[in-house]
Amino acid sequence: MSCSKRKRVKEEDPTINLIQEEIAKVSRSIREVQPGHYLLKIKSFSVLAESKIEKYESDEFEAGGYKWKLYLYPNGKKDGNGNNYISLYLAISDASSLPQGWEVNVQFKFFVYDHIKDKYLTIQDTVGSIRRFHVMKMEWGFDELLPLDSFKNTSNGYLLEDSCVFGAEVLVIQYGGLGQCLEMKKLTTNSNSYTWKIEKISSIKEQHLESEKFKIGGLQWKLEVTCKGKSFSLFLKVADYSKLPPKTRVYAEYELGIRSPVNSILPKKLKCTTKWFKDSNGYGLPSFMSLSNLKNYIVNDTLVVEVEINVIGVTKKLL
């Protein structure tokens, strides 16, 4: 009975659970490519380990617009869980030059070179973990980077003739001022249409006509008609597109067509279409109708063009 009780207490020990959780947060893998930001080669590691140097600070290196250092504890970080391990930390350097309230979010990887396999053991937080450096937390790393016994065992390849190589890659995650906002609007029926009456159409000599500007969904629009050859074409365009903020795009679901000025003569003829407007050019319905059929919709020398815009989407730079 006493043995089983002792075993149960050991399994429920919160310290063991915390260590297991910490180990589970570390990912280890192998790769051939050397670290992209910094390499630290140590000759005569055994002499370093036997010296009074508890923490070795590397030179500064730059990554992501910031300066960094590596802190290597050859016999483990004593004020952590580093006993019988090699500990390695990444520290932000020259913090006094950073603005008040600074904060740097980072994903980083550490490397240990395997001389036998000619590859690098890669150690990092589990995928997706981001470490936040700030004035109260200026270093992050691993107390238990590698067990000392495993590291010193020459058959593992980390030590060759008492020399070893560590490395680091630092990915600074920062907002670069780029982004986009898409606002979609579903328009109500009492504010989403425009009617353009082209009067005295028989006396018009131009092949190309534009309506006056009209406002739907907060944007200025124009209608455009073209009579060319034997075809009649209809287009919708964003008016003054060049005055919109840079990189603005406009999406529209709309019905475009014609109707008789006298509703009882012919039903109105609308065609549904969708389009992303990226410039001042019109989009719509080329060869909408033959000119011979168009005559059926002209009454009292008047043609009525109509548009209904049902959905509008506008993309803008995210501020």
N, C-alpha and C positions, 0 to 999 in steps of 0.2 A: 504493500500500500504506500509506504513512504517513498519508494522509487517512482511510482506513477505520479505521486503528488509533485515531486521535484521536477519531473519531466514536463508536467502541465504548466508549472510556473515558468519554466525556461521558454516554452513555446509562446507564452503570452507576454514575455518580457518586451516592453515598449521600445527599449533601446535597440533590440535586435530588429524589430519591425521598421524602425527609422532607418537603420543601416541598409536593410533590404530595399526599402523604398528609394534610398539615395542611389544604390547600385543600379536599380531599374531605370533611373533617369539618364544613364550613360549609354551611349551607343558606340560600338567599336567595329571598324571595318578595315579593309585593306585596299590600297590603291597604288598605282605605279607612278603617278605624276607627283613631283615634289611640291612642297608648300609654296603658295604664291606670294606670301608677304614677308616671311622671315625664317631664317635658319640659324640655329645655335648649335655649333659643334664644340664638343668638349673632349679634349685629350687628357688622358690620365684621370679618368673619372674616379678611380679608387682613391687617388690623392685628394681630390675635392671632397669626397665623402668622409675622409678621415680628418680633414682640416676643421677649423673652427668656423667655417663659413656655413651658417645655417640656411641662409637665403642668398642666392646669386641673382643680381639684377642685370638683365641684358642691356645692350645699347637701345636707344630709341629707334623705332621704325614707324613709318607712316602708313596708314590704311584708312580709306574712307574719309580723308580730310582731317584725321586726328592722329596724335602721336601716342604710341604705345610702348610698353616694355613687357618682357616676360620675367616672372619671378620663379626661379627653380629652387626647390627644396630637395637637395640630394638625399637627405635622410628623412624626408617627410615633414609636413607642417605640424609642428608640435602642439599648437593651440587648436588643432582641428582633429581629424581622424586619420592623420598621415603616418602614424607609427608603422614602421616596416613597409612603407610605400615611398615611391617618388611622388612628390606633389609639384604641380605646375599651375601657375596662375597668369592671367592676362590682366595688366594694370594700365589704366589710362594715365598718360604722362603730361606734364606741363599744364595741369588743371587750372593753375592760377591765371593762365591767359584766356580761359573760357569765360563767357558772359555769366553774370549772376543767374542762378536758377538753371544752369545747364543740365542737360540730360542727353545721353547717347544710348540708343538701343542697338544691340549687337547680337549676331549669331557668329560664333567662332569655333574653330577646330584646332586641335593640337595634333602633332604628328611625332612619331618615333620611328626612326629609320631601321629597317631590318636588313642588315648587310648580307645575309645569306640569300634571302629571296629577292633582294634589290627592289623592295617595295616599302611602303610606309604604312605603319599602323596608324589609323586615324581615330581619334577620340573626340567625341563631341556630346553635347546634351542631346537628348532624344529629339527626333525630328520635330521642328516647329518651336522649340524652346528659344526664347529671346531673353537676353540678360540686359538689365537696365543699369547703366553706369551713371552715377550722380555723386554729389559731394559727400554723401553719407555712405556710399558704396562704390569705391573706386577700383576694385579688383574682383574678378570672378575666375574660378578655375576648379581644379579637381585635387582634393586631398589624396585620393587613391587613384592616381594616374596609372601606375603599374606597381605590382608587388616587387619589392627589392630583390627577393630571391629569384623571381622570374626574370627580372631585368638583368641581373648579374650572371644568370646561367647562359654561357656563351653559345649553347646549342640553340637558343632562341633568336640569336642574331642581332640583338640590340647593342651588345658590346663587342667590338672587334679590336683586339690589341688595346683594350682599355679605353677605346674611344667610342663616342656615341653622338647622335645627331637628333636634335629636337626641332620642331618647326611650328609655325602658326599661320592661320589664315583668319582674317577678320572681315566680316561683312557688316558694314554699318547700314542700318535700316533707317532711312530718313525720307520725309516727304519732300519731293523735288519741285513742288509747285505745279504739278501736272495732274489734271483730272477733268472730268466731264460730268455735267448734270443734264439729265434728260427729264423734261417735264411734259407729261402727256395730258391732253385735255379732250374730253368728250363734249362736243358742243350741243347746246339745246336748239330745238327747231326754230325758235323765234329769233335767233340771232346768227344763224349759220349760212344764210343764203344771200345771193346778190343777183339782181336782174339788170341786164344791160339792153336797152332798146336802141337799135341802130336804125334811125329814121332816114328817109329819103335815100335809101340804099341804092336805088338805080342811078343816082347822080354821083355816087362815089366812084372815083377813078382809081384810087389806091388799091393795090392788092393786099396791103397789110394795114390792119387797124388795131388800135389799143384803146381799151376803156379808160375811164378816169380811175383813180385809186379808190379802193374801198377797204374797209376794216372788218376783219373777221378773226375772232380768237386772239385779239391783241396785236395782230400783224396787218400790215398794209399789203394788198394784193392788186393785181391787174388781170384783166382778161385780154386775150389776143386772138384775132381771127385772121385767116389768110385764105385768099382765093387765088389759086395758082393752077394753071392748066384746066383740068376738069374737076378738080377737087376743092372741097371746103374743109379747112382744118381749124381746130379749136385748141387753145392753150391757156393754162393758168400759170402765172408767174408771181414770185414774191417781189413787190415793188421796193425799190431802193435797197436791194439786197446788200450792196456794198457798204451801206451805213450800219449794218448789223455788226455786233462784236465779232472779232476774228474767230474763225473755226466754228461759227454757228451753222447748224444744219436744221432744216425744217422738214418735218414729215407731215404728209397730208393724205387723208382718205377722203376722196371727194367724188361728187357726181357732176359731170359737165355735159352740157348739151344745149338744145334749142327747143323752143315751143312756139306755137302759133299765138299771135296777139289775141286771137279769139279762141278761147279754150275749146269750144265745141267743134272746131274744124278738124284739128288733128291732135292726138295726144302728144304731150311733150316727149322729146326723145333725149334721154340722159344716159350716159355711160359711166359706170363706176370705174375708178382707177385709184391707184396708190403710188406715191412717189416721195423720194427724198430729194428736196431741193437744196442743191449745194452751191448754186451761183444764181446770177440774174436771168439765166435763160428760162424760157417757158417750157413746161412739160404738159402733155395732154394727149390730144387725139388727132394725129395727122390723118389726112384722108377720112375725116369723120363722115362726110357725105358727098355725094356727087353734086355738082352745081345744078344739074337738071332736077334732082330730087329736092334740092334746097328751095327751089321756086315755090314748092307747095306750102312752105312755111312763111313765105313773105306775103303779108297782108297789108294793104294800104301803104305799100312801099316801106314796110317796117319789118325788121327781123329782131326777134327777142332771143338773146343768149342768157343762159342761166347757169349758176354754179351753186352747189350745196356742199359745204365742207363739214364733214361729220366728226372727224378726229384730227387733232393737230398735235404734233410732238416737236419740241424745240430743244436742241442740244446747245449748251453753253459751256464755257470754261468754268470749272469748279473753282470758286474763290475761297 
